[in-house]
């Protein structure tokens, strides 16, 4: 067949070996490096020849997936983490506030905090104390729903607030540090165009029988530049009767 050119990253599917669970909601794919094969060599000294002999050694392979959006459950799968969805949860929030210069010395938070979770510090990280009644002196505050009241002695101060918010549904991903790394079957699915006819597409797929996510499995960088993240898989020996790598392309 004619030469192929790849203009799309493709999609992927993970099937977890231990329970057959499928992961194919993975977010925005930036690129897929589907097969990095490396054949090591072994050199044997030949005392009767100016050139030593070279033989093939171990073969290693890897797959790198680069993503531009973050799917928590997909990341949890490759991190071998425990996942719970649809759970009620308390999520910490952060706000910077300023106490009004004049009465009333109250600030309304963006969300209503869970009782007993409000922590307030000033620019010197000096903690404020929550009191049950109207604050009488500097460094005291009262919480009433989403409203916080301060003493007149704190008028005009810039403060930093953290508090927990109760949500009805949340996804929780837990890593204890004692997890065994899961093994997956990984399929990369995509299409190519002909090098001499961009209007003709050919479907293709690469099936990796056994891979393990190893190396960096970082969550994306949090910044205004919206950085992506990547995960690397190491190719393992296949199951009996299967191929380590099976590449299929439409003729």
C-alpha positions as CSV (number, residue, x, y, z in Angstrom):
1,X,0.0,0.0,0.0
2,X,1.0,3.7,-0.3
3,X,2.9,5.5,2.4
4,X,0.9,6.8,5.3
5,X,0.9,10.2,7.0
6,X,-0.6,10.8,10.5
7,X,-2.4,14.1,11.0
8,X,-4.4,13.1,14.1
9,X,-3.3,12.0,17.5
10,X,-5.8,9.2,17.8
11,X,-7.6,7.7,20.8
12,X,-6.8,5.1,23.3
13,X,-8.5,2.4,25.4
14,X,-7.2,0.8,28.5
15,X,-8.5,-2.5,29.8
16,X,-7.3,-3.3,33.3
17,X,-6.1,-6.8,33.6
18,X,-7.3,-7.6,37.2
19,X,-11.0,-6.8,36.6
20,X,-11.5,-6.1,32.9
21,X,-12.6,-2.5,33.6
22,X,-12.4,-0.3,30.5
23,X,-11.0,3.3,30.5
24,X,-11.5,5.2,27.3
25,X,-12.8,8.6,28.6
26,X,-9.4,10.2,28.8
27,X,-9.8,13.8,27.8
28,X,-8.1,15.9,25.1
29,X,-5.2,14.0,23.5
30,X,-2.3,16.2,22.4
31,X,-0.2,13.4,20.9
32,X,0.6,9.7,21.2
33,X,4.0,8.3,20.8
34,X,2.8,4.8,20.1
35,X,5.9,2.6,20.1
36,X,9.4,3.4,21.2
37,X,11.3,0.2,20.7
38,X,14.9,-0.2,21.8
39,X,17.0,-3.2,21.1
40,X,20.1,-3.4,23.3
41,X,23.3,-5.0,22.2
42,X,25.7,-7.4,23.8
43,X,29.4,-7.2,22.8
44,X,31.5,-10.3,23.0
45,X,35.3,-9.9,22.8
46,X,36.9,-11.9,19.9
47,X,40.5,-12.4,20.7
48,X,41.3,-13.5,17.2
49,X,39.7,-10.6,15.4
50,X,40.2,-6.9,15.3
51,X,36.4,-6.4,15.6
52,X,34.5,-7.7,18.6
53,X,31.3,-9.6,18.0
54,X,27.9,-8.0,18.6
55,X,24.7,-9.8,19.5
56,X,21.2,-8.6,20.1
57,X,20.3,-8.2,23.8
58,X,17.1,-7.2,25.6
59,X,14.3,-5.4,23.8
60,X,12.4,-2.7,25.6
61,X,9.4,-0.7,24.5
62,X,7.4,2.2,25.7
63,X,4.3,4.3,24.8
64,X,3.9,7.9,25.8
65,X,0.5,9.6,25.9
66,X,0.4,13.4,26.1
67,X,-3.0,14.9,27.2
68,X,-4.2,18.5,27.3
69,X,-7.1,18.0,29.7
70,X,-7.5,16.2,33.0
71,X,-9.8,13.3,33.5
72,X,-9.6,12.3,37.2
73,X,-10.8,8.7,36.8
74,X,-8.4,8.0,33.9
75,X,-5.5,9.4,35.9
76,X,-6.6,7.3,38.9
77,X,-6.5,4.2,36.7
78,X,-2.9,4.7,35.6
79,X,-1.9,5.7,39.2
80,X,-3.5,2.5,40.6
81,X,-5.5,4.7,42.9
82,X,-8.8,4.0,44.6
83,X,-11.8,5.9,43.1
84,X,-15.2,6.8,44.6
85,X,-17.7,8.8,42.6
86,X,-21.0,10.4,43.5
87,X,-19.9,11.0,47.1
88,X,-20.8,13.8,49.5
89,X,-17.6,15.6,50.5
90,X,-16.1,18.7,52.1
91,X,-13.9,20.6,49.7
92,X,-11.5,23.3,51.1
93,X,-11.7,26.7,49.5
94,X,-9.5,29.8,49.7
95,X,-10.4,33.5,49.6
96,X,-8.6,36.8,50.1
97,X,-10.8,39.4,51.8
98,X,-10.6,42.9,53.3
99,X,-12.5,44.0,56.3
100,X,-14.5,47.2,55.5
101,X,-13.1,50.5,56.7
102,X,-16.5,51.4,58.3
103,X,-19.3,49.6,60.0
104,X,-20.7,47.1,59.6
105,X,-17.4,45.2,59.7
106,X,-18.7,42.1,57.8
107,X,-17.6,40.1,54.8
108,X,-19.7,37.7,52.8
109,X,-17.9,34.6,51.6
110,X,-18.6,33.2,48.1
111,X,-19.9,29.9,49.6
112,X,-21.3,29.0,53.0
113,X,-18.6,27.2,55.1
114,X,-19.1,24.0,57.1
115,X,-19.3,24.9,60.8
116,X,-15.9,24.9,62.6
117,X,-13.8,24.9,59.4
118,X,-13.1,28.6,58.9
119,X,-9.4,29.5,59.4
120,X,-8.3,33.2,59.1
121,X,-4.9,34.7,59.2
122,X,-3.5,38.2,58.5
123,X,-0.6,39.2,56.3
124,X,1.8,38.1,59.0
125,X,0.1,34.7,59.3
126,X,-1.2,35.6,62.7
127,X,-4.3,33.5,63.4
128,X,-7.7,35.0,64.2
129,X,-10.0,33.3,66.8
130,X,-13.6,32.4,66.2
131,X,-15.9,33.5,69.0
132,X,-19.6,32.7,69.7
133,X,-20.7,36.3,70.1
134,X,-20.0,39.7,68.6
135,X,-16.2,40.2,68.4
136,X,-15.0,42.6,71.0
137,X,-11.3,42.9,70.2
138,X,-8.8,42.6,67.4
139,X,-8.2,39.1,66.0
140,X,-11.7,37.8,66.7
141,X,-14.5,36.9,64.3
142,X,-18.0,35.4,64.3
143,X,-19.4,33.2,61.5
144,X,-23.1,33.5,60.7
145,X,-23.9,31.4,57.6
146,X,-21.6,32.8,54.8
147,X,-21.1,36.1,56.6
148,X,-18.1,36.8,58.9
149,X,-18.2,39.7,61.4
150,X,-15.0,41.3,62.7
151,X,-14.2,43.8,65.5
152,X,-13.8,47.4,64.6
153,X,-10.1,47.2,65.6
154,X,-9.6,45.1,62.4
155,X,-11.1,47.6,60.0
156,X,-9.3,47.8,56.7
157,X,-7.2,44.7,57.2
158,X,-6.4,42.3,54.4
159,X,-7.0,38.7,55.5
160,X,-6.7,35.2,54.1
161,X,-9.5,32.7,54.6
162,X,-9.8,29.0,54.1
163,X,-12.9,27.0,54.8
164,X,-14.7,23.7,53.8
165,X,-17.7,23.6,51.6
166,X,-20.1,20.7,51.6
167,X,-20.9,19.3,48.1
168,X,-23.5,16.7,47.2
169,X,-21.5,14.8,44.6
170,X,-17.7,14.5,44.3
171,X,-15.1,12.2,42.9
172,X,-12.5,11.1,45.4
173,X,-9.1,9.6,44.3
174,X,-7.1,8.1,47.1
175,X,-3.4,6.9,47.0
176,X,-2.1,5.2,50.1
177,X,1.4,4.5,48.7
178,X,1.1,0.7,49.1
179,X,-0.8,0.0,45.8
180,X,0.4,-2.6,43.4
181,X,0.9,-1.2,39.9
182,X,-1.9,-2.4,37.5
183,X,-1.2,-4.1,34.1
184,X,-3.4,-3.1,31.2
185,X,-4.1,-4.0,27.6
186,X,-3.6,-0.8,25.6
187,X,-5.2,0.0,22.2
188,X,-4.3,3.1,20.2
189,X,-7.0,3.8,17.6
190,X,-6.7,6.3,14.8
191,X,-6.5,7.0,11.1
192,X,-3.9,8.0,8.6
193,X,-4.0,9.7,5.2
194,X,-2.2,8.6,2.1
195,X,1.0,10.5,1.4
196,X,-0.1,11.1,-2.2
197,X,-3.8,11.6,-1.5
198,X,-4.9,13.5,1.5
199,X,-8.6,12.8,0.7
200,X,-8.2,9.1,1.4
201,X,-8.1,7.9,5.0
202,X,-7.1,4.5,6.3
203,X,-8.1,3.3,9.8
204,X,-5.4,1.7,11.9
205,X,-4.9,0.4,15.4
206,X,-2.0,-0.7,17.6
207,X,-2.8,-3.3,20.3
208,X,-0.3,-3.7,23.2
209,X,-1.2,-6.9,25.0
210,X,0.5,-6.0,28.3
211,X,1.7,-2.6,29.5
212,X,2.4,-1.0,32.9
213,X,2.4,2.7,33.7
214,X,5.8,3.5,35.0
215,X,7.8,6.7,35.6
216,X,6.3,10.1,36.1
217,X,2.5,10.1,36.4
218,X,2.1,13.7,37.2
219,X,-1.2,15.6,37.3
220,X,-1.1,18.7,35.0
221,X,0.7,21.8,36.0
222,X,-1.8,24.4,37.4
223,X,-1.0,27.8,35.8
224,X,-2.6,30.3,33.5
225,X,-0.8,28.6,30.6
226,X,-3.0,25.5,31.1
227,X,-0.1,23.0,30.9
228,X,-0.9,19.4,29.9
229,X,0.3,16.1,31.4
230,X,1.6,12.8,30.2
231,X,1.8,9.2,31.2
232,X,4.3,6.6,30.0
233,X,3.7,2.9,29.6
234,X,6.3,0.2,29.6
235,X,5.8,-2.8,27.3
236,X,5.7,-6.2,29.1
237,X,5.9,-9.7,27.8
238,X,2.5,-10.8,26.2
239,X,0.2,-13.4,27.5
240,X,0.6,-16.9,26.0
241,X,-0.6,-17.1,22.4
242,X,-0.7,-13.3,22.0
243,X,1.6,-10.8,20.4
244,X,3.3,-8.1,22.4
245,X,2.5,-5.6,19.7
246,X,-0.2,-6.1,17.0
247,X,-0.4,-3.3,14.4
248,X,-3.4,-3.4,12.0
249,X,-4.0,-1.0,9.1
250,X,-6.6,-0.8,6.5
251,X,-5.4,-1.5,3.0
